[in-house]
Amino acid sequence: MTRSWVPSLQSRLVVSTVLLLTVVSLVVGVGAALSLRGYLYRQLDDQVTEIARFRSDPPPGDPDRRPPPPDAGGGFVGGGPDRPANTLEVTVDDGRIVRAVLLGRPGTSRPVDPAQVAPAIATTPGRPPHTLDIEGLGSFRFAAATGEDGTVTVVGLSTGALENTVAELVVREAVIFGIGVGLAGVAAAFTTRRTLRPLHRVSATARRVSELPLASGEVELAERVPAADADPRSEVGQVGAALNRMLGHVGAALAARQDSETRLRRFVADASHELRTPLAAIRGYNELAARRAEDLPPEVAGLLDRMGSQTQRMTALVEDLLLLARLDAGRPLAREPVDLARLVADAVADAHVAAPGHRWSLDLPAGDEDDGTLLGVVGDPERLHQVVANLLANARTHTPAGTLVTVTLRAATAEGRAVVRLEVVDDGPGIPLDLLPHVAERFARGDTGRARTTGSTGLGLSIVAAVVAEHGGRLDIASRPGETRFAVELPAADTTADTTADTTTGTSGETTVAAPANPGVGLSSRP
């Protein structure tokens, strides 16, 4: 699904300004053109009415010596001496056209076919001037007057020059207003950019804060909007000041959260450390009493055995809590070369002994020792063994007997660096979709779909995620009914391990979800 383009505030302001100026220019231009056209038509009407009155009173016996039309052919509507004649005179007697002449400068007048000017008969004295289209001659504004001899003289003035004047005005307005709107758009873009610079700086501050890792760990929230952009006397300053106050509250909350987490980690570490001593004593007394189980009643011997198993489980829980507390506190792990192939082989052998009812399969690259290429990493061998053991224990615990568990170890490349990829795949019932995003969190437990058949602390996968992240690797978890896949990628021994967990997506076709509690974990669900 593609995201639709959303215009910025600056572009919206510029476009709004240009549109507003365009509308104003159109209104002004159209209004000016209509006003000029109306004014010119009123002048033309006065002129044609006056000409009709003068031409309707010729000297007796000499109709060709009528008074010349006022400014005929030479005024505004007539043009100059080099322009064609623009005055049409039609004499109507008893409803018949007896004379039709196109008047102009001396020597330019010429008769017109009466049939051509037949529409002029409709013009009667007293009728307001009106426009008629004469075939072959163009559009004329007509007015009529009655002479002393009873004939009607109809005079028409061409509207061509008037319409050309209005058209020329429209063209010039379009050019002038277009240039004006363009310049105004450039000025608006420059002005809005300068005006919005403080807002951009406020946005940049908020963006830098949003990119900070605030979910866990100690966070120093030193980002603030500059004082120049936090002046409450302006709208942008009010936003900047509000953002600074919010960042102050967030910084205080993060400091309080970090302090609480620190106290909690210290408590867990101290409690776990203190619990180891009494648990060791209980375990020792239990083992001492178990040596004389033959002298005890059978039910007491059974209770001692049960107490011993629970003591071992509680000891394992305390050790896991202490390990997580140490990892949270940032205590460095051992760094030495580790041959993962040998480590994985030993862990699979141990799992086969612990769960003979499962089918175990180990897939290692053939001949990796013969050609001198070891699947090695740099890290803490004890913790890496715990990672593999926890993954195998998770598969053993949450799948029924007869489940095939396949362990694969390969050299690979991810994000341009050499890695060692460990995969633990089982064909069990899978992880429920609602549990999948939280499966690597602490004390996460499966439902009946993956009900545990033995005791489980809910810390195994969280330890895996924490140790893998501490080694600069990542954990991907993908599950569907019939296949659950745990994939661990660790930097190879000949590369520089990045202590920050990779955030690339998982297998092609899978949707990766980041686990907030473990930045080195990617979770994906495959339908």
Buried (B, 14 or more C-beta within 10 A) or exposed (E): EEEEEEEEEBEEBBBEBBEEBBEEBBEEBEEBBEEBBEEBBEBBBEBBBBBBBBBBBBEEEEBEEBEBBEBBBBBEBBBEEEBEBBBBBBBBEEEEBEBBBBBBBEEEBEEBEBEBBBBBBEBEBEEEBEEBEBEEBBBBBBBBBBBEEEBBBBBBBBBBBBBEBBEEBBEEBEEEBEEEBEEBBEEBBEBBEEEBEBBBBBBEBBEEBEEEEBEBEEBEBEBBBEEEBBEEEEEBBEBBBBBBEEBEEBBEEBBEBBEEBEEEBEEBBEBBEEBBEEBEEBBEEBEEBBEEBEEBEEEEBEEBEEBBEEBBBBBBBBBBBBBBBBBBEEEEBEEEEBBBBBBBBEBBEBBBEEBEEBBBEBEBBEEBBEEEEBBBBBBBBEBBBBBBBBBBBBBBBBBEEEBBBBBBBBBEEBEEBEBBBBBBBBBBBBBBEEBBBBBBBBEBBBEEBBEEEEEBBBBBBBBBBBBBBBBBBBBBBBBBEEEBBBBBBBBBBEBEBEEEBBEEEBEEEBEBBBBEBBBBBBBBBBE
